[in-house]
Amino acid sequence: MIPAAALVLGVVLGLVLHPTVPSELQPYLPIAVVAAVDAVFGAIRAQLDGIFDDRVFVVSFVSNVLVAALVVFLGDQLGVGGQLSTGVVVVLGIRIFTNAAAIRRHLFHA
Amino acid sequence: MTGSAPLSRFLRPRARRVDVLVAALLLLLGFGLAVQVRSTRNDGLLTNARQEDLVQILDELSNRSDRLRQEVATLTETRSRLTSGSGADQAALAEAVRRTQLLGVIAGTVAATGPGVTVRITDPRTQVSASVLLDALEELRNAGAEAVQIEGTRPDGAPGAVRVVAQTALVDTPEGIEVDGTHLVAPYRFVVVGDPSTLAGAMAIPGGVEDAVRRVGGTTDVARVERVRVGALRAVSAPRYARAD
């Protein structure tokens, strides 16, 4: 309950404060958000599988975000930032779909 | 519903350190999500536009830049005109300064130098009256004197000099004369800027100044000078009634 409330609170804060994203962070924020979403879906799936662990979630959340940002940063340095961002998004998207399918199977048995 | 029990456990409030961390991370996620969505909505206009729209926008922009370039040209022209106009202003200022100098010489507010004469008139018998000096002054003016000052000795022995202007008045006093409120005693000395030979000739006219001074026992000594300085000044008083028209 608390995590869901925190998520909602974060959304509300972002909408109310609507800060401008620093230009250095602009390429990384969308990737970081997608990576974090992937971690959350993974957590929900693990919870439903009964193997959820707080620490694993925290570590995977942080490392997902950092690795995604790092990959994009590396891509920027190599001049293939756009392509690598797309690659990261595709991979994370596939994972999200996989997790979503697992969650669906748990909840609806279908 | 085998999944409902674990899900409710997931949603049930607990308060361990790691839960706070989880909540903080999700807060961060929500925040980042909202911010990113908002910033995408702000600048997503062109990204999502169709090609025809983009072409039209580009057309509008190039039209606008053409207009602005024309405006720049117009303004540059105006600026250069104004700059040359300020050159004209400087010329007008220089002319005004020149006129001020000119009028200052006439009004006695600035010193004047130039070729001229000095006319020394002695008066051992205290008989040279103001009218004799006035005659001398008028002869000098007729001869084209441009700047004149009358020098003499003040009653207290100090040298005195008075610039002669249009309003100058000469008044007889027992010991000498009074020029515009300044008492002077002989010997008198006119310092005059003008054509030296014309001025000297005017002093020597038969029956003129020199003769008149000699009749009352004085002497007149005219010296032509390459460069005399009429340095006595007169304070400017603003006219009370007259206004420039």
Boltz contact constraints between the chains, C-beta under 6 A:
constraints:
  - contact:
      token1: [A, 1]
      token2: [B, 11]
      max_distance: 6.0
  - contact:
      token1: [A, 1]
      token2: [B, 13]
      max_distance: 6.0
  - contact:
      token1: [A, 2]
      token2: [B, 13]
      max_distance: 6.0
  - contact:
      token1: [A, 2]
      token2: [B, 23]
      max_distance: 6.0
  - contact:
      token1: [A, 3]
      token2: [B, 22]
      max_distance: 6.0
  - contact:
      token1: [A, 3]
      token2: [B, 23]
      max_distance: 6.0
  - contact:
      token1: [A, 3]
      token2: [B, 26]
      max_distance: 6.0
  - contact:
      token1: [A, 6]
      token2: [B, 23]
      max_distance: 6.0
  - contact:
      token1: [A, 6]
      token2: [B, 26]
      max_distance: 6.0
  - contact:
      token1: [A, 6]
      token2: [B, 27]
      max_distance: 6.0
  - contact:
      token1: [A, 7]
      token2: [B, 26]
      max_distance: 6.0
  - contact:
      token1: [A, 7]
      token2: [B, 30]
      max_distance: 6.0
  - contact:
      token1: [A, 9]
      token2: [B, 27]
      max_distance: 6.0
  - contact:
      token1: [A, 10]
      token2: [B, 27]
      max_distance: 6.0
  - contact:
      token1: [A, 10]
      token2: [B, 30]
      max_distance: 6.0
  - contact:
      token1: [A, 10]
      token2: [B, 31]
      max_distance: 6.0
  - contact:
      token1: [A, 11]
      token2: [B, 30]
      max_distance: 6.0
  - contact:
      token1: [A, 11]
      token2: [B, 34]
      max_distance: 6.0
  - contact:
      token1: [A, 13]
      token2: [B, 31]
      max_distance: 6.0
  - contact:
      token1: [A, 14]
      token2: [B, 31]
      max_distance: 6.0
  - contact:
      token1: [A, 14]
      token2: [B, 34]
      max_distance: 6.0
  - contact:
      token1: [A, 14]
      token2: [B, 35]
      max_distance: 6.0
  - contact:
      token1: [A, 15]
      token2: [B, 34]
      max_distance: 6.0
  - contact:
      token1: [A, 18]
      token2: [B, 38]
      max_distance: 6.0
  - contact:
      token1: [A, 21]
      token2: [B, 39]
      max_distance: 6.0
  - contact:
      token1: [A, 29]
      token2: [B, 32]
      max_distance: 6.0
  - contact:
      token1: [A, 29]
      token2: [B, 36]
      max_distance: 6.0
  - contact:
      token1: [A, 30]
      token2: [B, 36]
      max_distance: 6.0
  - contact:
      token1: [A, 33]
      token2: [B, 32]
      max_distance: 6.0
  - contact:
      token1: [A, 33]
      token2: [B, 33]
      max_distance: 6.0
  - contact:
      token1: [A, 33]
      token2: [B, 36]
      max_distance: 6.0
  - contact:
      token1: [A, 36]
      token2: [B, 29]
      max_distance: 6.0
  - contact:
      token1: [A, 47]
      token2: [B, 6]
      max_distance: 6.0
  - contact:
      token1: [A, 47]
      token2: [B, 10]
      max_distance: 6.0
  - contact:
      token1: [A, 48]
      token2: [B, 3]
      max_distance: 6.0
  - contact:
      token1: [A, 50]
      token2: [B, 6]
      max_distance: 6.0
  - contact:
      token1: [A, 54]
      token2: [B, 18]
      max_distance: 6.0
  - contact:
      token1: [A, 58]
      token2: [B, 21]
      max_distance: 6.0
  - contact:
      token1: [A, 61]
      token2: [B, 25]
      max_distance: 6.0
  - contact:
      token1: [A, 106]
      token2: [B, 3]
      max_distance: 6.0
  - contact:
      token1: [A, 107]
      token2: [B, 3]
      max_distance: 6.0
